[in-house]
Amino acid sequence: MGEKIAFFSWDLITVKCSEHLIELELTERSGRAYYSCRENGCRTHIPSEIYEKILAETVERMNSETLIIGGTWRKRYAGKSYVCRVLSFPGGKQVEIAVTPISV
């Protein structure tokens, strides 16, 4: 088994819009930080707290050696569901995650 990640920075992952595959940009809405798709008319946006949860889940999967390209997981955070899919996982570089918010 490889080394475990204990400390990590917020830039360990890159979160992308699953529809446009564009990196979500940090913006502000109603005084809160959000990651939003830059494509006109796209409604994909996630609060920074959700970004943090996706980052923690990614690190947990890396530590348990279950993070694979194409792998997906569905999580419910703050009353909303999100589907996350691993787009790329190069060793020692940023992991790319596509996020799809699911309306419930």
Buried (B, 14 or more C-beta within 10 A) or exposed (E): EEEEEEEEEEEBBBBBBBEBEEBBEEEEEEEEEBBBBEEEEBEBBBBBEBBEBBBEBBBEBBBEEEBEEEEEBEEEBEEBEBBBBBBEBEEEEEBBBBBBBEEE
